[in-house]
Every structure is written in structure tokens, then in C-alpha cells.
Amino acid sequence: MRAALVALSLVVAGAACADEAFVTNQTGDDLTVLDLAAGKAVATIPIGGKPAGVAVSADGARVYVTSPEGKSLTVIDAAARTVIDRIALEGGPLGVSVHPSGTPVYVADWYAKHVLVVDPAARAVTARVEVGASPSGLAVTPDGATLLSADRDSDQVSLVDLRTLKRVATIPVGQRPFGVTIDRDGRRAYTANVASNDVSVIDLATQKVVGVVKVGERPYVVGLAAGKAFVSNQYDESVSVFDVSTLKTLATIPVGEYPEGVEASADETKIYVANWFSNAVSVIDVATLKVDRSLDVGDGPRAFGAFIRATPAQAGP
């Protein structure tokens, strides 16, 4: 938040950002809020319906959580850490992404060949967008123009024009793509391909795969930070790291058991990895490529999606 008063300008200029993590705990039916600077849980929010997918809005005001078994989308006030709505959905809501403007919200229906377009204010599905079979991970380009859907059982990524809500392209990738991540420039996308144990690198301008990187067994999600890609390998209890320019492997980092959700801090100095079977989040230092610490969360953390929220730190006295 920018200060309007000149007298406060020096204080505001020196303020840092503190990150929070909103980690879905599928087995525990809840969500853990982590203060990442303090390294501890500060809230537990009941969700229900076996929550899995999560998306924090670009302004940090709202957090959206999908419950595949509860067939719902839970809306959370991020600052207050309270549930403000639950919106009934159909099918098996899994992946979720928010338009950069804050609305609408896009939800992948795992059991169908479409993505639901949800208006949170109206509490309604306003459209269904055709994609491939078993859509899982979703991501919106930074300019808000295009939605990417990782269509797991079609071995492809669908590109959807968000002005027309029509699919405009399909891009063949590896086998069983699950997580899809777009870089901050909106130039490239990365899919973690569960069955072929690799990552497909997509050039969004040409709509073509420009590289394939072998990683560990059953890769789930790709996180990006400081020119590096971090890939959670579910069966190997590790994170593979490669250089996004050269596509050369840099390291394999041991983490907790069955790692899934991966995301970078706002300043790209840390990577956070949710370990489903360890009930913990591993914190990786991006510079050293080593695990700094492990943070306890709830039962069965998945954190599938954008789960990090950057918040303005309070100014000192």
C-alpha cells in the first residue's frame, strides 16, 4: 500500500513484503495459513469436501479453494482468514485460477471436458469452456488474455481465448500433464507430465513445445524462480531443478514424502513445497538449492495452485 503523505514516504519505501502460504490439507478437510517470515502456522480454516486446488487473487484479497468431493468452491477473505462463501459446483472441481483483474474464477472439472467460469459475486457458473479430457492444472497469462488447461487424459494443453471463451489451440505435450505454470513475462509455460516423467516447455507466442526436460518419477507441478524451474517429483521425494534458459539440470533436492504443490516467494528467493504424506512444507533456498527448514501444516497438504500471498509488512515505530 502506497502512502499518500510525503511525511510517510521514507517509511513506506523501506517496508518489505511478508509472504503467507494458504495450504490445502485434503485429508484434514481444512486449510493452513502459514506466516512464512515467522515460519509458523497462524490459522486453520475448515473447508470440507477434501480440498485440493487453491488460487490466491492477484491483489491478495481473496483465496479460492476447490473441494472435489464436496463439489464446491470456497471463498476466503485472505486478510481476515475467514470463509465468506461456498459456491456449489458440478462434477469434480480440481484446478483453479483467477483472472488477474480478480474475477472471474476458472475451475477445472476433472470428470468432464470443460472448465467452469465462475462469477463469485453472482455465486454462479456463467459459462462452460470446452477443453480436453480430465482438465487438471489451470493458469491465466499475466495479460489476462489466455487460459491454459493441462488436459491430463488427452496429453495436451488447451489454450482458451478469454474474450470469446473459445478454445483456440491445443498443444501436444508429454504423457498425463497435471500442473501447468506460466512465467511472469507470459512467454513460456511448463507442464509437469506425470506418466512420462518430464516437463514440456511451451513457447506461447508460437504455441509449440520448444523443449523437454527429464525429471524424477511422477512430476506434479513446476515452480519458477530466478531463472530456475523447480519440479516436485511425487514418487522420488525430491525436487528437480533446471535452468530455464539452457534447460540443463542443476540439482535434485531431497524434500518430504510425496511432494506436490510448488510455488516461489514473491521475491523469488525461496521455493515452498507441500509434502502430502509428511504433513509439512519444505522451504528451499533458491540461491543454494538446499532445504532451509520444514514447516508443519495439516493432514495431507496438497496446495495445488497459486498458494502464496504477498502482503505489505507493517512499518516499524
C-alpha positions in Angstrom: 0.0 0.0 0.0 1.4 3.3 -1.1 1.4 6.2 1.4 -0.3 9.4 0.2 1.6 11.6 2.7 5.1 12.8 1.9 5.9 12.5 5.6 5.5 8.8 5.4 7.3 8.2 2.2 10.6 7.1 3.7 8.8 4.6 6.0 6.8 3.1 3.1 9.9 2.9 0.8 11.6 0.8 3.4 8.8 -1.5 4.0 9.3 -5.1 2.9 6.8 -7.7 1.9 5.8 -10.6 4.1 4.5 -13.8 2.4 1.8 -16.1 3.6 1.0 -19.6 2.3 -2.5 -20.9 2.1 -2.0 -24.7 2.1 -5.0 -27.0 1.4 -5.0 -30.1 3.6 -7.0 -32.7 1.7 -7.1 -35.4 4.4 -7.7 -32.9 7.2 -10.5 -31.1 5.3 -9.0 -27.7 6.1 -6.5 -25.1 5.1 -3.4 -24.0 7.0 -2.3 -20.3 6.8 1.5 -20.0 7.3 3.3 -16.9 8.2 6.4 -17.6 6.1 8.6 -14.9 7.8 7.8 -16.3 11.2 7.9 -19.9 9.9 4.7 -21.0 11.7 1.0 -21.6 11.2 -1.2 -18.7 12.2 -4.6 -20.0 11.3 -6.5 -23.2 10.4 -9.6 -22.7 8.3 -12.2 -25.5 8.0 -13.1 -26.2 4.4 -14.6 -29.7 3.9 -15.1 -31.8 0.8 -11.4 -32.9 0.6 -9.9 -29.6 -0.6 -7.1 -29.7 -3.1 -6.9 -26.8 -5.5 -6.1 -23.3 -4.4 -5.7 -19.9 -6.0 -4.9 -16.5 -4.4 -6.1 -13.5 -6.3 -3.5 -11.1 -7.8 -4.4 -8.4 -5.3 -4.2 -10.9 -2.4 -7.7 -10.1 -1.2 -9.3 -13.5 -1.9 -8.3 -17.1 -1.8 -10.3 -19.7 -3.7 -10.3 -23.4 -2.8 -11.8 -26.3 -4.7 -13.3 -29.4 -3.0 -13.5 -32.3 -5.4 -15.6 -34.5 -3.1 -17.7 -31.6 -1.8 -18.3 -30.2 -5.3 -17.8 -26.6 -4.2 -15.6 -23.5 -4.4 -14.8 -21.9 -1.0 -14.2 -18.2 -1.0 -11.8 -16.9 1.8 -11.2 -13.4 2.9 -7.4 -13.6 3.0 -6.7 -10.8 5.4 -9.4 -11.8 7.9 -8.6 -15.6 7.3 -12.3 -16.4 7.3 -14.7 -18.2 4.9 -17.1 -15.7 3.3 -18.8 -18.0 0.8 -19.2 -21.6 -0.5 -20.4 -21.9 -4.1 -21.9 -25.2 -5.2 -20.4 -26.6 -8.4 -20.8 -29.7 -10.5 -18.6 -32.7 -11.3 -15.1 -32.8 -9.8 -13.7 -29.3 -9.3 -9.9 -29.5 -9.0 -7.6 -27.0 -10.6 -8.5 -23.3 -10.1 -7.1 -20.0 -11.4 -8.3 -16.4 -11.0 -8.3 -13.7 -13.7 -5.7 -11.0 -13.0 -8.5 -8.5 -12.6 -9.9 -10.5 -9.7 -12.9 -12.1 -11.5 -14.0 -14.5 -12.8 -12.6 -17.6 -11.4 -11.9 -20.6 -13.6 -12.3 -24.2 -12.2 -11.3 -27.4 -14.0 -13.9 -30.2 -13.8 -11.8 -33.3 -13.5 -14.8 -35.5 -14.6 -15.7 -33.6 -17.7 -14.1 -32.0 -20.7 -14.7 -28.4 -19.7 -13.6 -25.6 -17.4 -16.3 -23.8 -15.4 -16.3 -20.0 -15.4 -17.5 -18.8 -12.0 -18.7 -15.4 -11.0 -18.1 -15.2 -7.3 -20.4 -12.2 -6.8 -23.3 -13.9 -8.5 -22.4 -17.2 -6.9 -23.0 -18.9 -10.3 -21.3 -20.7 -13.2 -21.7 -18.3 -16.1 -20.1 -20.5 -18.8 -18.5 -23.8 -19.6 -15.5 -23.8 -21.8 -14.6 -26.9 -23.9 -11.2 -28.4 -23.3 -9.7 -31.9 -23.3 -10.3 -34.9 -21.0 -9.7 -34.6 -17.3 -8.5 -31.0 -17.1 -6.3 -30.5 -14.0 -4.0 -27.6 -13.7 -5.1 -24.1 -14.9 -3.2 -20.9 -15.4 -4.0 -17.5 -16.9 -1.5 -15.4 -18.8 -0.4 -12.2 -17.0 -2.2 -10.0 -19.5 -5.5 -11.9 -18.8 -6.0 -12.8 -22.4 -5.5 -16.6 -22.4 -6.3 -19.5 -20.1 -4.2 -22.7 -20.2 -5.6 -26.0 -19.2 -3.5 -29.1 -18.7 -5.7 -31.9 -20.1 -4.4 -34.9 -18.3 -6.1 -37.7 -20.3 -5.7 -36.0 -23.6 -1.9 -35.5 -23.2 -2.3 -31.9 -24.3 -2.6 -28.3 -23.2 -5.7 -26.3 -24.3 -5.4 -22.6 -24.9 -8.6 -20.6 -24.4 -9.3 -17.0 -25.6 -10.8 -15.4 -22.5 -12.6 -12.7 -24.5 -14.6 -15.2 -26.5 -14.3 -18.2 -24.1 -13.4 -20.4 -27.1 -10.5 -22.8 -27.3 -8.2 -21.5 -30.0 -5.4 -24.1 -29.9 -4.3 -27.5 -28.4 -0.6 -28.3 -27.9 0.5 -31.9 -27.6 2.8 -32.4 -24.5 4.1 -35.3 -22.5 2.0 -38.1 -21.0 -0.6 -37.1 -18.4 0.2 -33.4 -17.9 -1.0 -32.3 -14.5 0.4 -28.9 -13.3 0.8 -26.0 -15.7 2.8 -22.9 -14.8 3.3 -19.7 -16.8 6.3 -17.5 -16.3 5.9 -13.9 -15.1 6.6 -12.5 -18.6 3.9 -14.6 -20.1 6.3 -16.0 -22.6 6.6 -19.6 -21.7 4.5 -22.3 -19.9 5.7 -25.5 -18.3 3.7 -28.7 -17.8 4.6 -31.5 -15.4 3.9 -34.7 -17.2 3.1 -37.4 -14.6 3.4 -40.5 -16.8 6.4 -39.6 -19.0 8.5 -38.2 -16.1 9.3 -35.0 -17.9 8.5 -31.3 -18.3 7.3 -29.8 -21.6 8.4 -26.2 -22.2 5.9 -24.3 -24.4 6.5 -21.1 -26.3 3.2 -19.2 -26.0 3.8 -17.0 -29.0 4.3 -19.9 -31.4 2.1 -22.3 -29.4 4.7 -25.0 -29.7 6.8 -27.2 -27.4 10.4 -25.9 -27.6 12.0 -28.3 -25.1 11.5 -31.4 -23.0 13.4 -31.9 -19.7 13.6 -35.3 -18.0 12.9 -35.1 -14.2 12.1 -37.5 -11.4 9.3 -40.0 -11.1 5.7 -38.7 -11.3 6.3 -34.9 -11.6 3.4 -32.9 -10.3 3.9 -29.1 -10.5 6.6 -26.7 -11.8 7.6 -23.6 -9.7 9.7 -20.8 -11.2 12.2 -18.5 -9.5 15.3 -16.6 -10.5 15.7 -18.3 -13.9 15.2 -21.8 -12.5 12.4 -24.3 -12.6 11.6 -26.5 -9.6 9.7 -29.7 -10.2 8.1 -31.8 -7.5 8.6 -35.5 -8.0 5.9 -37.4 -6.1 7.5 -40.8 -6.1 11.1 -39.7 -5.6 10.5 -37.5 -2.6 12.6 -34.8 -4.4 12.5 -31.6 -6.4 14.3 -31.5 -9.8 15.9 -28.1 -10.7 16.8 -27.0 -14.2 17.9 -23.7 -15.8 15.0 -22.3 -17.9 17.4 -20.8 -20.5 19.6 -23.8 -21.2 17.2 -26.5 -19.9 20.1 -28.1 -18.2 19.6 -29.9 -14.9 21.1 -28.1 -12.0 20.2 -30.3 -8.9 18.0 -32.8 -7.4 16.9 -31.7 -3.9 15.5 -34.2 -1.3 12.3 -33.0 0.3 9.4 -34.6 2.2 7.3 -37.6 1.3 5.1 -37.3 -1.8 5.8 -33.6 -2.8 3.0 -31.9 -4.7 2.3 -28.1 -4.8 5.3 -25.9 -5.5 5.4 -22.1 -5.6 8.0 -19.3 -5.2 8.1 -16.4 -2.7 7.2 -13.0 -4.2 10.9 -12.0 -4.2 11.9 -15.4 -5.8 14.4 -16.2 -3.0 12.5 -19.2 -1.6 10.6 -22.1 -3.0 7.8 -23.7 -1.0 6.9 -27.4 -1.5 3.9 -29.1 0.1 4.6 -32.7 1.0 1.4 -34.6 1.1 2.5 -37.6 3.2 4.8 -35.7 5.5 2.3 -33.0 6.6 4.9 -30.4 6.0 6.1 -27.7 3.7 9.8 -27.8 2.7 11.5 -24.4 2.2 14.2 -24.3 -0.4 16.8 -21.6 -0.7 16.8 -20.6 -4.4 20.5 -19.5 -4.3 22.0 -22.5 -2.5 19.4 -25.1 -3.8 19.2 -26.6 -0.3 16.3 -27.1 2.1 16.4 -24.4 4.8 13.7 -25.7 7.0 10.4 -27.7 7.2 7.1 -26.1 8.3 4.3 -28.2 9.9 0.9 -27.9 8.3 -2.3 -30.0 8.5 -3.1 -33.6 7.4 -2.5 -34.3 3.7 -1.2 -31.0 2.3 -1.6 -30.6 -1.5 -1.5 -26.9 -2.3 -2.3 -27.5 -5.9 -2.2 -24.0 -7.5 -1.1 -20.5 -6.6 -1.0 -20.6 -2.8 1.4 -17.8 -1.9 0.1 -14.4 -0.9 2.5 -11.3 -0.7 1.3 -8.9 2.0 2.7 -5.4 2.9 4.8 -5.7 6.1 3.8 -3.4 8.9 6.0 -0.4 9.3 8.1 -0.2 12.5 7.7 2.6 15.1 
